[in-house]
Amino acid sequence: MPQGPSFLPATELATRIRARDIGCLELLDHYIARIERLDPHINAVVVRDFDRARVRARQLDNQSDRKAPLFGVPMTIKESFDVEGLPTTWGAPALRTSKATRNALAVDRMLNAGVVLFGKTNVPLMLADWQSYNDIYGTTNNPWDIALSPGGSSGGSAAALAAGLTGIEAGSDIGSSIRNPAHFCGVYGHKPTWGICPPLGQALHNNVAQADISVIGPLARSADDLLVALDVMAGAEDVEAGWKLDLPPPRATTLKKMRVAVMTEHKLSEVDQSIVNKLTELADFLRREGATVSMTARPDFDLVHGHHLYIELLRATTSARFDDAAMQHWHAEAERLPRDDTSYYALMARGNSMTHRDFLIRNEIRQRMRRAWAAFFRHYDVFLCPVAASAAQPHNQIGERWERHITVNGHRVLATDSMFWSGISCFYLLPATAAPLGFSSDGLPIGVQIVGAQYADRTTIQFAKLLETAWQGFVPPPGWE
């Protein structure tokens, strides 16, 4: 790990500030200088709030009480979170001139935890891609190779962390939008159990209802940072103060006591051999460390059926964005396609035009599948699998997402095949941590998805922390010193 502050974990940055080894303003100016020098190459921090951040940093420098867990840590945040006075556009040109009138709840909670918020990071249009580009802010590049995508939709978040342009980040995830960029950029990301981190202020049109499947959560350069940020972001909002969050402790504190299931590939999504090999190597390593490891244990239901339901309910959830003309189009498409067509496009069409009755029928099946996951996690602590089918891919902004292809094992496959790995945790409302696993044959970072039982967020993050020490942690991309 470099000795300067650029790539240090947020928890270490806060420790240095408390010890007065570095000042809040000094650290903020360090990251601002890096953004001004380096961000033109990747275009990650697309909204900048440096003046107000400097005022806050000076105030913190004069503050004697420094107990806040992230005291003085410079933070950027995904563009989709409301920050008072800054634009929230989701990359949509029609919202170019919009400005938030208040902070998202997660923003206020992070500020209360001591961060110095100084910018917002890029997203794809409507947060609907595994790339991060739009007509307002342009394209964000991956710091490991600027010809490649950093992922999406929290792509700017992960790119900024990997390039050492910020101390900590937060994003959202309905289709791997935290996990995928963490995997592509070699950082950490945590998709919390659904419902524990209120997303108020991270929605279009000031909507207040939490969408099905969708969550918000942290991205960082260490597992400890994820845990600290999760504790800050999680918990009931005021109107739901009748419940109190009490996440259980990690199921085990050493690898030796962990019960681990591993899945390296699936017929619905071919996985690059370098990822399969690294997951297999990790499984062998865990056995040597004394963990109980199974390569065949799976929850007792049809994962293919679960994936089809995921795509349908995912698209049903996001269909609220459509106008009447779009709804008529998707109704017609759903009627046109055979009922046994399980292509991504057909599943999307049925989801986009789904009735409430059809949603309830499918949701009942999902709830039974969730119970099967619960039974599975009585015997296993974590379920390890790929985050995506490949490492980062070249920019490809032509056509619709479901028409695009990526390269896996030397040949073209549909980009949407990787959605299988997105839904393996989020469709069932489970927590999942993305952590560095190693590098592809091309030298690109790849991650492991660590899935846990509902509310076992501390277990998945703890497992990532154990791997950080015993296997691999964050490695900065070369050339960003």
Secondary structure, DSSP 4 states (H G I P E B T S, - for coil): --SSSTT--HHHHHHHHHTTSS-HHHHHHHHHHHHHHHHHHH--EEEE-HHHHHHHHHHHHT-S---STTTT-EEEEETTS--TTS---TT-GGGTT---SS--HHHHHHHHTT-EEEEEE---GGG-SSS-EETTTEE--BTTBTTB---SSSHHHHHHHHTTS-SBEEEEESSSTTHHHHHHHT-EEEEPPTTSS--TTSSGGG--SPPSS-EEEEEESSHHHHHHHHHHH-S--GGGTT----PPPPS-SSGGG-EEEE---BTTB---HHHHHHHHHHHHHHHHTT-EEESS---SS-HHHHHHHHHHHHHHHHGGG--HHHHHHHHHHHHHS-TT--SHHHHHHHHHT--HHHHHHHHHHHHHHHHHHHHHTTT-SEEEEESSSSS--B---SS-GGG-EEEETTEEEEGGGGHHHHHHHHTTT--EEEEEEEE-TTS-EEEEEEE-STT-HHHHHHHHHHHHHHT----PPTT--
